[in-house]
Amino acid sequence: MKQSGFTLIEVLLVVLLMGIAAAAVTLSMPSNGIKPALDKAASQFVAATDLVRDEAVLSGQFLGVVVEEDRFQYVIFKEGKWHKLEQDRLLAERQMEPGVSLNLIVEGLPLDQEEDEQSWFEEPFIDEPSAEEKAKNPEPQILVFPSGEMTAFELNFIGREEQGAEVAVLVSGDAIGRVRLGRADED
């Protein structure tokens, strides 16, 4: 007597192969959330800031980071003014993707763009620079010193998921120049 059909082992093997194929397709599909874009932007910021810190130590020059709500850029102090670093692709101004914003806290205090205090690098009693001059030579909120030390900061890359939930990726930097994803006191 001859029976036709599949054995239990054959059926289980087919189900297992279909499960593996489905998992491979699912993992290879891009995520449709904002989190990957935030992670990428934060990682690029960490890498570029580490490079800037190394450059400050090697060149003996003051460098800095200018952070705005939707972009950041690196600047260098020479000839009595801050100048944008534009020649290097990695260090040129970085515009955030739509829906991604930046929130900077410097040394535990929220960033106030309307500061009235005197800059460390400006001579006292000199006329206030024009808006055009400030745009051409922006002053950084995060300073990177030739010793490798820097202004302590926390920078949040913030976005919203499609469901409306806010997602943030934190980058922190401490006074001795370490920049990392997450808080400085986390492992």
MODARA-V297225 format. One record per run of one state. SS is the DSSP state (helix for helix, strand for strand, loop for the rest). FROM is the first residue (numbers start at 0). TO is the last residue. Records with the same first field share a line. If there is no record, write none. Layout:
SS = FROM-TO + FROM-TO
This chain:
loop = 0-6 + 28-33 + 59-61 + 67-69 + 78-79 + 84-92 + 95-99 + 106-107 + 110-129 + 136-140 + 144-148 + 150-151 + 160-164 + 173-177 + 182-186
helix = 7-27 + 34-58 + 130-135
strand = 62-66 + 70-77 + 80-83 + 93-94 + 100-105 + 108-109 + 141-143 + 149-149 + 152-159 + 165-172 + 178-181
